[in-house]
Amino acid sequence: MENRAKERARVREEERQKRLAELKADEEKTPDDVANEMAKWEEEQDAAEEAADEGDPDKPDLEAMIEKEREVLREARTADDAMFDELS
């Protein structure tokens, strides 16, 4: 998850810098216009990332991972309980 987040942040920052440079290059835009358009761009990027996460089959699912580990622990405990019953 951390690697995915770091890579996404790196790519987004690169895209942000490109977009900001494009907006600043436009001499007709005031600093307020640039700030407003960047805020709008950030919102659009957030929505796009959220939508991309919904359909991503490679996205780690924390709940599924936790349940899988719980099942492994349950099986180990069942096996341990059976061994203790056998020894007693």
N, C-alpha and C positions, 0 to 999 in steps of 0.2 A: 504494500500500500504506500509506504514511504517513497519507494522508487517511482511509482506511478505519479505521485503528487509532485515530487521534485522535477520529473521530466515535464509534466504538464505546466508547472510554474515556469520552467526555463523557456519552453516554447511560447507560452503566453507572453512572457516578458519581451521576448524577441519580436513577436507580432505587435505588442504594444508600442515598442520603440519605433518600429517601422511606421505604424499608423500615426504616432505623434509627430514624426519627422514629416510625413505627408501633410498633415494639418498645418504644421508650422511653416511649411514651404509655401502654402497658399497665402499670399500677401493680403488678400481681401478679408481674411478671418482675424477677428480680434482675439485677445487672450481669453476672454469670456466665451467666445464661440468655440475655441479650441477645447476649453475645459468642459463645456456642455457636451460637445461631440464625443470627447473621450469618456465621459461618464456614461453616455448612451452606449458607446462601444463596449465598455466594461459590462454593462447589464446584458447586452446581447451575447457576449462571450460566456457569461455565467449561465445564461439560459441554454446556450448551445452545448456547453460542457455537461450540464445536468441532463439534457436530452441524450447526449452520447453515452453517458453512464447507464442510463436505463436499459439500453439495448446491447450493452457490451457483455458478451459471454465470458470474457477474460477477467472481468471485474471480480475481485475477491469478495465473497459473501461472508461477513463476520459471523452472522448467526449460524450459517451452515457449518462453518469451521468449528465453532464452539460446540455445536451439537455432535459433530463427528468425534471430537475429543472426549466429550461426555460419554459417548457410546463405547469408546475404547476403554475408558476408566470403569464403566459398568461391567464390561466383559471381564476385565482384570479382577475386579472385586468379586464377581460371581465365581471365577476360577479359584481365587484365594479362599473364599468361604467354603467352597466344595473341598478344598485341600484340608482346611482346618477341621471340617466335619469328619473327614476321613481319618485324620490323625486322632481325633478325640474318640 
